[in-house]
Amino acid sequence: MEEQRIEEISLNEHIRKRPAMYIGGLNIAGFNYMLEKFFEELLKDCYKDPIFEIEFYPYNRFELKVINIDTTKFFSRIDQLNSQSSLGLAVFITLNSNISISTDHPTSIILYGKNGNNKIIIPASVPEKSNVILDYTLDTETFKEFNFSYEQINIFLRQFAFLNPVLKIISIDRMTEELQRNIFYYPTGIFKQLDFIVSKQLYGKPMLRLDIEKQTDKFFYQIGMCYAYLYIDNAVVKSYAGNIETYLGGSLPDGIIAGLIKAIKHMAQKENFEITISKKLVLEDLNLIAAVKGEGLVFYGSTKRQLGMPKLRKEVKEIVFEEMTAYFEANPIVKENVLDKFRKWN
């Protein structure tokens, strides 16, 4: 019987043949996902206060300048393109029709290529702290349904900046004669995102606002929540695990709501105040944005849109209970207003 021969192909060949396995849709969502994974790796190679400056040009081309990056770490990543830790970079430099990577102090080409066929030239010596410049042209054979839209890409860039407070993103549109320039830099992270949401609502000012920032042994949490004075029909609940929006919810928002209910019940018991409370009632008029970062985040299902971590749920429940209880004790008028929302009417 003749042996079957299994042909081995390189990683970049596999990415070119099956790009959807690596980025999902071959559209704006897939392009944003590719950028997200690449940006996550870049941030690991950066010093304090990194800046990503992106200029968009006609014909689906853009230039990305990375400021405050450790070139030693970045060159090591280029040298290890077949490792899982450099997969974001590998996908980025493969799904293009033209790419070059260089440094500007001194000017030196590090990588160049077309259609996934790349040549790497690591110089003998480059200062550890040198800006890295990536010139990229979108592969329209892969992304057949997508052309650059400055407005659409900016939505992704802004959200990435909210979730990564150390990062400043400068976005410049040179695709038309009308020059546009946007800066996305939010040192307070998702708390600033919550500010924007509240400002668009009818009253523009909540009766309760609590921002929680907490580092535990494994995870870093940012939790921003607020209650409106009166009924609002466009309350927002958003949660993120890493840079992924978990729009199906899961352990993070469930733990926060459980902690909030526990704190309200605790205050009601202390005040001998009868209330009727449930998850559904708590979510009425509540704006909530929460994010967790750390290693080992576990999701339900393959879509990664629902966090499934019972221990994390328990941890965040106690964090919210403690912080909200302290907030109520320091703000008795707010406490009375919140309890009144759940007053049991006989």
JOCOR-V94751 format. One record per pair of residues at least 12 apart in sequence whose ideal C-beta (glycine too) atoms are under 7 Angstrom apart, sorted by the first residue. I is the first residue (numbers start at 1). J is the second residue. Records with the same first field share a line. If there is no record, write none. Layout:
# JOCOR-V94751
I = J + J
This chain:
# JOCOR-V94751
11 = 81 + 82 + 90
12 = 90 + 94 + 116
15 = 90 + 91 + 94 + 95
16 = 94 + 116
19 = 95 + 142
22 = 91
23 = 91
26 = 142 + 143 + 144 + 145
27 = 145 + 146
28 = 146 + 152
31 = 143 + 146
32 = 156
34 = 91 + 92 + 95
35 = 156
36 = 160 + 243
37 = 88 + 91
38 = 88 + 89 + 92
39 = 160
40 = 88 + 243
41 = 77 + 86 + 88 + 89
42 = 66
43 = 164 + 167
45 = 69 + 70 + 73 + 74 + 77
46 = 68 + 69 + 70
47 = 68 + 70 + 129
48 = 68
49 = 68 + 166
50 = 66 + 67 + 68 + 69 + 166 + 167
51 = 67 + 68 + 168 + 170
52 = 64 + 66 + 167 + 169
53 = 65 + 67 + 170
54 = 171 + 172
55 = 172 + 174
56 = 148 + 150 + 172 + 173 + 174 + 175
57 = 174 + 175
58 = 175
60 = 137 + 138 + 140 + 147 + 148
61 = 136 + 137
62 = 136
63 = 133 + 135
64 = 134 + 136
65 = 131 + 133
66 = 131 + 132
67 = 131
69 = 132
70 = 128
71 = 103 + 126 + 127 + 128 + 130 + 132
72 = 128
74 = 132
75 = 110 + 122
77 = 89
78 = 110 + 111 + 120
79 = 122
93 = 111 + 118
94 = 116
95 = 139 + 142
96 = 136 + 137 + 138 + 139
97 = 114 + 115 + 137 + 138 + 139 + 140
98 = 114 + 137
99 = 112 + 113 + 135 + 136
100 = 112 + 135
101 = 132 + 134
102 = 133
103 = 126 + 130 + 131 + 132
104 = 130 + 131 + 133
105 = 127 + 130 + 131
108 = 123 + 126
109 = 121
110 = 122
115 = 139
148 = 175
150 = 173 + 175 + 180
154 = 171 + 182
157 = 169 + 171 + 184
158 = 184
160 = 243
161 = 184 + 185 + 186
162 = 186 + 189 + 190 + 192 + 193
163 = 189 + 190 + 240 + 243 + 291
165 = 186 + 187 + 188 + 189
168 = 183 + 185
169 = 184
170 = 183
171 = 184
189 = 222
190 = 222 + 224 + 289 + 291
191 = 211 + 222 + 224
193 = 289
194 = 224 + 226 + 287 + 289
197 = 236 + 287
198 = 226 + 287
201 = 228 + 232 + 234
202 = 232
203 = 228 + 229 + 230
206 = 226 + 227 + 228
207 = 227 + 228 + 229 + 334 + 337
208 = 226 + 227 + 334 + 338
209 = 226
210 = 225 + 323 + 324 + 327
211 = 224
212 = 319 + 320 + 323
214 = 319
216 = 315
218 = 294 + 296
219 = 292 + 293 + 294 + 312
220 = 293 + 294
221 = 292 + 316 + 319
222 = 290 + 291
223 = 256 + 290 + 320
224 = 289
225 = 286 + 287 + 288
226 = 287
227 = 285 + 286 + 338
228 = 285
231 = 285
232 = 285
235 = 285 + 286 + 287
236 = 287
237 = 253 + 283 + 288
238 = 289
239 = 252 + 253 + 290
240 = 291
241 = 292 + 297 + 307
242 = 293 + 297
244 = 304
246 = 305 + 306 + 307
247 = 305
248 = 305 + 306
249 = 306
250 = 300 + 306 + 307 + 308
251 = 307 + 308 + 309 + 310 + 312 + 313
252 = 290 + 292 + 307 + 312 + 316
253 = 288 + 290
254 = 313
255 = 312 + 313 + 314 + 316 + 317
256 = 288 + 290 + 316 + 320
257 = 279 + 282
258 = 317
259 = 316 + 317 + 318 + 319 + 320 + 321 + 324
260 = 282 + 320 + 324
261 = 277 + 282
262 = 317 + 321
263 = 320 + 321 + 324 + 325 + 328
264 = 277 + 338 + 342
265 = 277
266 = 325
267 = 328 + 335 + 339
268 = 339
271 = 339
273 = 339
274 = 344
275 = 339 + 342 + 343 + 344
276 = 342 + 344
277 = 342
281 = 342
